[in-house]
Amino acid sequence: MLPARRPEPTQFAARQAEREIVLWTTKDGREIPLDEMTDDHIENAIRVLSRWRAHVKKRDKDNPVVRELADTVARFKRIMRQRRKAVTRVTPRAGPGLRRR
């Protein structure tokens, strides 16, 4: 029997990228790229997915959908953290020469 081989790092990254969500499908069927979603829309998606995960987990804890939903929620939360960091980097701070109104 041959030992199991681990995938190359580039193959692993490619597989992981395939699993990443790049489009969000709304309940009316529209597809929206994640980059174009507003912060409110992402926060609502997190709430919906979290509720759905709790519902599925209550019925069957070993269901693989539970893990996928948790990964998706984590992805959305990462996007929100990145956006908040970007805003804090761009927002000027009031220094000695700047006054707030």
N, C-alpha and C positions, 0 to 999 in steps of 0.2 A: 504494500500500500504506500502510495506517495504522500509525503507530508503536505498539508495545506499551505499554499503560498499566500503571503499577504500581498495585496495589490500595491503597485507602485504609487508613490505619493501623488503623481499627476493623475493617475487613473482614479485614485480615491477622491481627489478634488473634483474631477469631472463628474463622478457619480454623485457626489454631494451637491454639486451645482445643478444637476438634473432634478434633484429632489426639491430644490428651493422654489418657492412660489414667486412667480414674476407677474402673474395676473390674478386679480381678484374678480370673481364672477358674482354679480349681484343677484338677488332673488328674482329680478325680472329678466335675467339672462345677459345683461351687459357685462363686458369684460373691461376692467380698468387696470392699467399697469400700476404697480405699487408706488412707483415714483410720482404718479399723478394723483394719488389719493390724498385727501386732506387729513390733517391731524385728527379732526373729529371722526372722520370716516374710519381711520385706523383704530381709534379708541372704541368705536362701536363694533368693529369687527372682532376686537379682542374680547369684548363682553359677550358677543354672540357665540364665539368659539368656546369660550370658557364655560358658558351655560350648557352648550351642546356636549362638551367633554364630561361635565359633571353628570349629565343625564345618561350618557353611554356608560360611564364608569359605574353608575349605580346599578345598571342592569347586568353588566359583565365586566369585571375588573381586568380580565385577561384579554380583552378585545384589543387587537392591534390598532384600531382606530383611536383609542385613548391616547396612545403614545404619539401618533401622527398629529392629533389635535394639539397635544402639549407642545410638540415641536413647532407647529404653526403659530401658536400663541407666542412662543418664545421668539420666533422670527419677527412678528409684528412688534413686540416689545423692544427688540434690538433696533428696529427701524425708528421707533419713537425716541429711544435714547440717543441715537445718532443725530436725529433732527434737533433735539434739545441741545446737544453739545454744539452743533453747528450754529444755532441761534446765539448761544452764550459767547461763542468765539467772535461773532460778527457784531454783537451789540457793544457799542462803546461804553466804557465805564466813566463815571464822573471823576475827573482828576482835579488837580489844583487849578488848571486853566479852564475847566469845563464846569458850568453851573447847570443844575437841573431846574426846569421851570415848573 
